[in-house]
Amino acid sequence: NAGVTQTPKFRVLKTGQSMTLLCAQDMNHEYMYWYRQDPGMGLRLIHYSVGEGTTAKGEVPDGYNVSRLKKQNFLLGLESAAPSQTSVYFCASSFDRASGNTIYFGEGSWLTVV
Amino acid sequence: GNSVTQMEGPVTLSEEAFLTINCTYTATGYPSLFWYVQYPGEGLQLLLKATKADDKGSNKGFEATYRKETTSFHLEKGSVQVSDSAVYFCALRGMYSNYQLIWGAGTKLIIKP
């Protein structure tokens, strides 16, 4: 039972470098999300997708781009990394938008920008 | 807008103590309410949820009751164990076309043997 898988788990970037975080889910979920988690704060939604080929901005989208070319994958890109993007990133997915449906999370990706 | 407020941590208890972590919310209508737990170095896992007023969610000895009148969803456990040490997040999901969860800041729980 893989669930939601994120890669890489750890990465150190230099300011200005680019990278892509990959999220894969095997539950046939329509909805996928990227969150960031910072100390003393709850999770903040970066971008989300309501189905293959769709993406939308969340609460803190600036500096990030996403793509959902396949239903099972949701990619988060940093075009020019900044120290303010040092954070833990979580991918998540859910079956649909019904309010009671559970959101499933990956194990997180620790990103440090120096 | 919707919001969630959790008690600040860390909360430090001895093993077998009674646990309460307070969570209150602001939302229109009847949101769904969740508690997630994050163990060190891991992602968030759903602990329990409640989707309507007066519902009680329960799992692994933890309980929380959806109180509409006090807009609260406090997490309780009668006898904590060292293995319960983690960060606990309260969250809500709005009932009106809302794709995302609104999160509390998290409460770190430390259980000492």
Interface residues (C-beta under 8 A of the other chain):
Chain A: V4 Y31 Y33 G40 M41 G42 L43 R44 L45 Y48 V50 G58 E59 F90 R97 S99 G100 T102 I103 Y104 F105 G106 E107 G108
Chain B: V4 P31 S32 Y36 E42 G43 L44 Q45 L46 K49 T51 F89 A91 R93 G94 M95 S97 N98 Y99 Q100 L101 I102 W103 G104 A105 G106
